[in-house]
Amino acid sequence: MYHYRVNQVKLNIGEPKGHLPKKMSRMLQIPVEWIENWDIRRESIDARNKSEIRLVYTVDFFTKKEIRRKKRNLQEVGDERPTEPVPGNQKLSGRPVVVGFGPCGIFAALKLAEKGYRPLVLERGKAMEERVTDVDRFREEGVLNPESNVLFGEGGAGTFSDGKLTSGIKSDYIREVLEVFAEAGADSRILYEHRPHIGTDVLRRVIVNIRKKIEMLGGEIRFGTKLDSLILEDGRVEGILVQDEAGQRHTIVTNAVVLAIGHSARDTFEMIHGKGLPMEQKPLSIGVRMEHPQEIIDRAQYGEEKRLPPADYKVSYRASNGRGVYSFCMCPGGEVIVCSTKEKELCVNGMSNSKRDSGTANSGVLCDVRKEDFGADDVLAGVRFQEKYERIAYQMGLKEHGRIFVAPRCTMEEFLNGTGNSRYVTESLPDFAVEALREAVPYFARKIKGYDMPEAVVKAVETRSSSPVRILRDQTGQSEIRGIYPAGEGAGYAGGITSAACDGIRTANHIIEAFAKPE
């Protein structure tokens, strides 16, 4: 059998996917009977011509005959699976420990469990059902649990998001990540959609299913268990000190620790910095969430076509003050949520359910923050920068609304003109960000008609788009302190669910390559 991939196969909106083989046969000038076991690898929307929008596909298929007529959009497909790691010969002390059960920790643990390494996972937050209860109470009553909230708990920060699986990275592990999510209950369309997403409602079930698989394979997950300290000796990790929900401290012996701690574990950053792990400042971003009626975005992207899913957008701009402004984590048919992890600090994010049917589009619109903006050489100065503006946003929301943990907000007209309630938003941002954002919006409106509509809503402040630090590691995935494997978004090596999951797999493979499989 010959294995081929063909690109740029187009269907009309509403045309059945079953027509693809016929389209492919015409494109390739081969009998349709030659095309066997075809599989969609990618689906995207070509909306450049609003009067003639098309769905565009990349399709894999097999034939029993070689296609000799060369075509520009046809290629042979080889083995695309990454090479599996070969176990090393170092002896594990105890079990490999994964700290954090967000996307990076989940996929690191799953890979280790699949290879027989029986990982122990520590998650400071709660299991899914209890976590959802805590989040609901926070949103309804303003009661914050610092260890179980929108950012801490089973599934990590991605659980209460759009479940977006797009990524700017190129990795051999992306397909593996998507397949795991699909097998655990996500819609199989994520395997080929151009901008796949799961939705927070479905993602909650999917994450629990992956957890159960890890446990079935010999892994263990301990919720409500926080990394308290590292036990180091002669430049190596020999164990860790943890604290459980009851406040009891325990020692766990291990010489392999994955730090998949996420971008908001600020107390853990403090601890590992104090322990001497090499770290460095990392640039970040700050900005707002902008909300528009979804129909405005749909019309701008699709014209009058009503048969397509809710539209998204991606825009960027270089302001005259030199700052980059860009959309981030755009959530079609979603809502803006407060995602604080500490009392008297407020930050926002966006989320969507799988159907994206709220009728409101929102996106982070962020401005780049440089290390020199932190005002200090301390490696944790970026954390202090985030905290400063989150404290201001909390106070501005309290002044504006008279209630705690309510995001400061204003209309687009107020924000652009500096009138009305705009001060509650603009005082939650550094001046250079306000200047750059105000300049960017009219430019975005030239790309997306109606973007600057007066009634659009602006909410502050978004600070957690990425980690403010990088925990240094070498080509083996380890810190200078041997046996410690910094990984994922919190360590500064990923941005989003998919890239964090890929880094988790990569890190697990490093451990497998270093250590012998436990007997």
WOBEL-V166734 format. One record per backbone hydrogen bond with DSSP energy under -1.0 kcal/mol. NH is the residue of the N-H (numbers start at 0). CO is the residue of the C=O. E is the energy in kcal/mol with one decimal. If there is no record, write none. Layout:
# WOBEL-V166734
nh=NH co=CO e=E
nh=NH co=CO e=E
This chain:
# WOBEL-V166734
nh=1 co=62 e=-3.5
nh=3 co=60 e=-2.8
nh=4 co=74 e=-2.8
nh=5 co=58 e=-2.7
nh=6 co=72 e=-2.5
nh=8 co=56 e=-2.3
nh=10 co=54 e=-2.5
nh=14 co=11 e=-2.1
nh=18 co=15 e=-1.7
nh=19 co=16 e=-2.2
nh=22 co=18 e=-2.0
nh=23 co=19 e=-3.0
nh=24 co=20 e=-2.6
nh=25 co=21 e=-1.7
nh=26 co=22 e=-2.3
nh=27 co=23 e=-2.8
nh=28 co=24 e=-1.2
nh=29 co=24 e=-1.7
nh=33 co=30 e=-1.8
nh=34 co=31 e=-1.2
nh=35 co=61 e=-2.8
nh=38 co=59 e=-2.9
nh=40 co=57 e=-3.0
nh=41 co=57 e=-1.5
nh=42 co=191 e=-3.0
nh=43 co=55 e=-2.3
nh=45 co=53 e=-2.9
nh=51 co=48 e=-2.0
nh=53 co=45 e=-1.9
nh=54 co=10 e=-2.6
nh=55 co=43 e=-3.0
nh=56 co=8 e=-2.9
nh=57 co=41 e=-2.1
nh=58 co=5 e=-2.5
nh=59 co=38 e=-3.0
nh=60 co=3 e=-2.3
nh=61 co=35 e=-3.0
nh=62 co=1 e=-2.1
nh=73 co=70 e=-1.6
nh=74 co=4 e=-2.3
nh=76 co=2 e=-2.6
nh=87 co=511 e=-2.3
nh=87 co=514 e=-1.1
nh=89 co=513 e=-1.9
nh=96 co=255 e=-2.7
nh=97 co=119 e=-2.7
nh=98 co=257 e=-3.1
nh=99 co=121 e=-3.1
nh=105 co=101 e=-3.1
nh=106 co=102 e=-2.1
nh=107 co=103 e=-2.2
nh=108 co=104 e=-2.6
nh=109 co=105 e=-2.5
nh=110 co=106 e=-2.1
nh=111 co=107 e=-2.3
nh=112 co=108 e=-2.7
nh=113 co=109 e=-2.7
nh=114 co=110 e=-1.5
nh=115 co=112 e=-1.6
nh=116 co=111 e=-2.9
nh=119 co=95 e=-2.5
nh=120 co=219 e=-3.6
nh=121 co=97 e=-2.8
nh=122 co=221 e=-2.5
nh=130 co=126 e=-2.7
nh=131 co=127 e=-2.9
nh=132 co=128 e=-1.6
nh=133 co=129 e=-2.1
nh=134 co=130 e=-2.6
nh=135 co=131 e=-2.6
nh=136 co=132 e=-2.1
nh=137 co=133 e=-2.0
nh=138 co=134 e=-2.4
nh=139 co=135 e=-2.1
nh=140 co=136 e=-3.0
nh=141 co=137 e=-1.6
nh=147 co=144 e=-1.2
nh=148 co=151 e=-1.8
nh=153 co=125 e=-2.5
nh=154 co=100 e=-2.3
nh=155 co=152 e=-2.6
nh=158 co=155 e=-1.4
nh=164 co=195 e=-2.9
nh=173 co=170 e=-1.1
nh=176 co=172 e=-2.3
nh=177 co=173 e=-2.4
nh=178 co=174 e=-2.5
nh=179 co=175 e=-2.1
nh=180 co=176 e=-2.1
nh=181 co=177 e=-2.4
nh=182 co=178 e=-2.7
nh=183 co=179 e=-1.5
nh=184 co=181 e=-1.4
nh=185 co=180 e=-2.4
nh=189 co=186 e=-2.1
nh=190 co=187 e=-1.8
nh=191 co=188 e=-1.8
nh=192 co=188 e=-2.4
nh=193 co=42 e=-2.1
nh=197 co=162 e=-1.6
nh=198 co=161 e=-1.4
nh=199 co=351 e=-2.7
nh=202 co=198 e=-2.9
nh=203 co=199 e=-1.5
nh=205 co=201 e=-2.2
nh=206 co=202 e=-2.8
nh=207 co=203 e=-1.4
nh=208 co=204 e=-2.0
nh=209 co=205 e=-2.1
nh=210 co=206 e=-2.5
nh=211 co=207 e=-2.3
nh=212 co=208 e=-1.6
nh=213 co=209 e=-2.3
nh=214 co=210 e=-2.4
nh=215 co=211 e=-2.3
nh=216 co=212 e=-1.7
nh=217 co=214 e=-1.6
nh=218 co=213 e=-2.7
nh=219 co=118 e=-2.4
nh=221 co=120 e=-3.0
nh=223 co=124 e=-2.7
nh=224 co=122 e=-2.0
nh=225 co=242 e=-2.8
nh=227 co=240 e=-2.8
nh=228 co=240 e=-2.0
nh=230 co=238 e=-3.0
nh=232 co=235 e=-2.7
nh=235 co=232 e=-1.1
nh=236 co=481 e=-2.2
nh=237 co=230 e=-3.3
nh=238 co=230 e=-1.3
nh=239 co=251 e=-2.4
nh=240 co=228 e=-2.7
nh=241 co=249 e=-2.9
nh=242 co=225 e=-2.4
nh=243 co=247 e=-2.5
nh=246 co=243 e=-2.1
nh=249 co=241 e=-2.5
nh=251 co=239 e=-2.8
nh=256 co=482 e=-3.0
nh=257 co=96 e=-3.1
nh=258 co=484 e=-2.1
nh=259 co=98 e=-1.6
nh=259 co=257 e=-1.2
nh=265 co=263 e=-2.1
nh=268 co=264 e=-2.1
nh=269 co=265 e=-1.9
nh=270 co=266 e=-2.0
nh=271 co=267 e=-2.7
nh=272 co=268 e=-2.1
nh=273 co=269 e=-2.2
nh=274 co=270 e=-1.3
nh=275 co=272 e=-1.4
nh=276 co=271 e=-2.1
nh=279 co=469 e=-2.0
nh=281 co=467 e=-1.8
nh=283 co=368 e=-1.4
nh=285 co=366 e=-2.2
nh=286 co=461 e=-1.9
nh=287 co=364 e=-1.9
nh=288 co=458 e=-2.7
nh=289 co=362 e=-2.6
nh=290 co=456 e=-3.1
nh=291 co=360 e=-2.6
nh=293 co=358 e=-2.7
nh=295 co=292 e=-1.3
nh=296 co=292 e=-1.1
nh=297 co=293 e=-2.7
nh=298 co=294 e=-2.4
nh=299 co=295 e=-1.9
nh=300 co=296 e=-2.1
nh=301 co=297 e=-3.4
nh=302 co=298 e=-1.8
nh=304 co=301 e=-1.4
nh=316 co=324 e=-2.6
nh=318 co=322 e=-2.9
nh=321 co=318 e=-2.0
nh=324 co=316 e=-3.1
nh=325 co=365 e=-2.1
nh=326 co=314 e=-2.5
nh=327 co=363 e=-2.6
nh=330 co=361 e=-3.7
nh=333 co=330 e=-1.0
nh=333 co=359 e=-1.7
nh=334 co=350 e=-2.5
nh=336 co=348 e=-2.8
nh=338 co=346 e=-2.8
nh=344 co=341 e=-1.4
nh=345 co=389 e=-1.7
nh=347 co=460 e=-1.9
nh=348 co=336 e=-2.4
nh=350 co=334 e=-2.3
nh=351 co=160 e=-1.2
nh=355 co=352 e=-1.2
nh=357 co=332 e=-1.2
nh=360 co=291 e=-3.2
nh=361 co=330 e=-1.7
nh=362 co=289 e=-1.6
nh=363 co=327 e=-2.4
nh=364 co=287 e=-2.9
nh=365 co=325 e=-2.8
nh=366 co=285 e=-2.9
nh=367 co=323 e=-2.0
nh=368 co=283 e=-3.2
nh=372 co=369 e=-1.7
nh=373 co=370 e=-1.4
nh=380 co=377 e=-2.2
nh=383 co=379 e=-1.6
nh=384 co=380 e=-2.1
nh=385 co=381 e=-2.2
nh=386 co=382 e=-2.6
nh=387 co=383 e=-2.4
nh=388 co=384 e=-1.6
nh=389 co=385 e=-2.1
nh=390 co=386 e=-2.3
nh=391 co=387 e=-1.8
nh=392 co=388 e=-2.4
nh=393 co=389 e=-2.0
nh=394 co=390 e=-2.0
nh=395 co=391 e=-2.8
nh=396 co=392 e=-2.6
nh=397 co=393 e=-2.0
nh=398 co=394 e=-2.4
nh=399 co=395 e=-2.5
nh=400 co=396 e=-2.6
nh=401 co=397 e=-2.1
nh=409 co=457 e=-1.9
nh=411 co=455 e=-2.6
nh=412 co=453 e=-1.7
nh=414 co=410 e=-2.6
nh=415 co=411 e=-2.7
nh=416 co=412 e=-1.9
nh=417 co=413 e=-1.6
nh=418 co=413 e=-1.5
nh=421 co=418 e=-2.3
nh=423 co=420 e=-1.3
nh=425 co=421 e=-3.1
nh=426 co=422 e=-2.3
nh=427 co=424 e=-1.2
nh=428 co=425 e=-1.4
nh=433 co=429 e=-1.8
nh=434 co=430 e=-2.5
nh=435 co=431 e=-1.9
nh=436 co=432 e=-2.8
nh=437 co=433 e=-2.5
nh=438 co=434 e=-1.5
nh=439 co=435 e=-1.8
nh=440 co=436 e=-1.9
nh=443 co=439 e=-2.5
nh=444 co=440 e=-2.3
nh=447 co=443 e=-2.9
nh=450 co=447 e=-2.2
nh=452 co=449 e=-1.9
nh=455 co=452 e=-1.6
nh=456 co=290 e=-1.8
nh=457 co=409 e=-3.0
nh=458 co=288 e=-2.7
nh=459 co=407 e=-2.1
nh=461 co=286 e=-2.9
nh=469 co=279 e=-2.3
nh=470 co=490 e=-1.8
nh=471 co=277 e=-1.7
nh=473 co=477 e=-2.3
nh=476 co=473 e=-2.1
nh=478 co=483 e=-2.9
nh=481 co=234 e=-2.3
nh=483 co=480 e=-1.4
nh=484 co=256 e=-3.5
nh=486 co=258 e=-2.3
nh=491 co=488 e=-1.2
nh=492 co=487 e=-2.6
nh=499 co=495 e=-2.0
nh=500 co=496 e=-2.5
nh=501 co=497 e=-2.6
nh=502 co=498 e=-2.0
nh=503 co=499 e=-1.8
nh=504 co=500 e=-2.1
nh=505 co=501 e=-2.5
nh=506 co=502 e=-2.4
nh=507 co=503 e=-2.3
nh=508 co=504 e=-2.3
nh=509 co=505 e=-1.7
nh=510 co=506 e=-1.8
nh=511 co=507 e=-2.5
nh=512 co=508 e=-2.5
nh=513 co=509 e=-1.1
nh=514 co=510 e=-2.6
nh=515 co=89 e=-3.4
